[in-house]
Amino acid sequence: MIIFFLFREVYYMLEMTIRAETSSAYYKILDSILSFFIFFEFLTLILTSIRHKGHVSLIFLLSLGVTALIRVLLIYHDNLIGVLAISCSILILIVGIIVLKKIHFPRRQ
């Protein structure tokens, strides 16, 4: 199903690109591109889960969250408080990734 939605999003994206007449169409194209990458990340998550027999790294999930929030930040810029909340969420996830890497992969001397 995800592959179907992925190709459907590519079709809509190409269709909107060909018929782009106004400046508001460019925002719809950008939204379509971001939706495409969301489906692509879900597909990557499923393939990683299948490849590792149902186990997915927490670092991988946190990095997916960071990229998803960055995509949201690209299109959500109307409300300053919302932008600050998303930015703080990205910072918290990045700190979590760093702490998790320090705990699981300590440097050997």
C-alpha positions in Angstrom: 0.0 0.0 0.0 2.8 2.4 0.8 4.4 1.8 -2.5 1.1 2.6 -4.2 0.8 5.9 -2.2 4.4 6.7 -3.0 3.8 6.4 -6.8 0.5 8.2 -6.5 2.2 11.1 -4.8 4.8 11.2 -7.6 2.0 11.3 -10.2 0.2 14.1 -8.4 3.5 16.0 -8.0 4.3 15.7 -11.8 0.7 16.7 -12.6 0.9 19.8 -10.4 4.3 20.7 -11.8 3.0 20.7 -15.4 -0.1 22.7 -14.5 1.5 25.2 -12.1 -0.1 28.6 -13.0 -0.2 30.5 -9.7 2.1 31.1 -6.8 -0.2 29.1 -4.5 0.4 26.0 -6.7 4.0 26.1 -5.7 3.0 25.6 -2.1 0.9 22.6 -3.1 3.9 21.2 -5.0 6.2 21.7 -2.0 3.6 19.9 0.2 3.5 17.1 -2.3 7.2 16.7 -2.3 7.2 16.6 1.5 4.5 14.0 1.5 6.5 11.9 -0.9 9.5 11.9 1.5 7.2 10.9 4.4 6.0 7.9 2.4 9.6 7.2 1.4 10.7 7.2 5.1 7.8 4.9 6.1 9.0 2.5 3.3 12.6 2.7 4.6 11.4 2.0 8.2 9.4 -1.0 7.0 12.4 -2.4 5.0 14.7 -1.8 7.9 12.4 -3.6 10.2 12.1 -6.6 7.9 15.8 -6.7 7.3 16.5 -6.8 11.0 13.8 -9.3 11.9 11.4 -6.8 13.5 14.0 -4.8 15.4 14.6 -1.1 14.6 17.3 1.0 16.3 16.1 3.7 18.6 18.7 6.0 17.0 17.1 5.4 13.6 13.6 6.2 14.9 14.9 9.4 16.6 16.6 10.5 13.4 13.3 9.9 11.5 11.6 12.1 14.0 14.2 14.9 13.4 13.8 14.8 9.7 10.0 14.8 10.0 10.1 17.8 12.2 12.5 19.6 9.9 10.0 19.0 7.1 7.2 20.4 9.2 9.3 23.4 10.0 9.8 24.0 6.3 6.1 24.4 5.7 4.9 25.7 9.1 6.1 29.2 9.6 3.0 31.2 10.4 3.1 31.0 14.2 6.2 32.0 16.1 5.3 29.9 19.2 4.8 26.9 17.0 8.1 27.4 15.2 9.9 27.7 18.6 8.1 24.5 19.9 9.2 22.6 16.8 12.7 23.9 17.0 12.9 22.9 20.7 11.6 19.4 19.8 14.3 19.0 17.2 16.9 20.1 19.7 15.6 17.6 22.3 15.7 14.8 19.8 19.2 15.6 18.7 20.3 15.7 22.4 18.6 12.4 22.8 20.5 10.9 19.9 23.8 12.2 21.2 23.2 10.8 24.7 22.1 7.5 23.3 25.2 7.2 21.1 27.4 8.0 24.2 25.7 5.3 26.2 25.6 2.6 23.6 28.9 3.4 21.8 31.4 4.6 24.4 34.8 5.5 23.1 37.4 2.9 23.9 40.8 4.0 24.9 
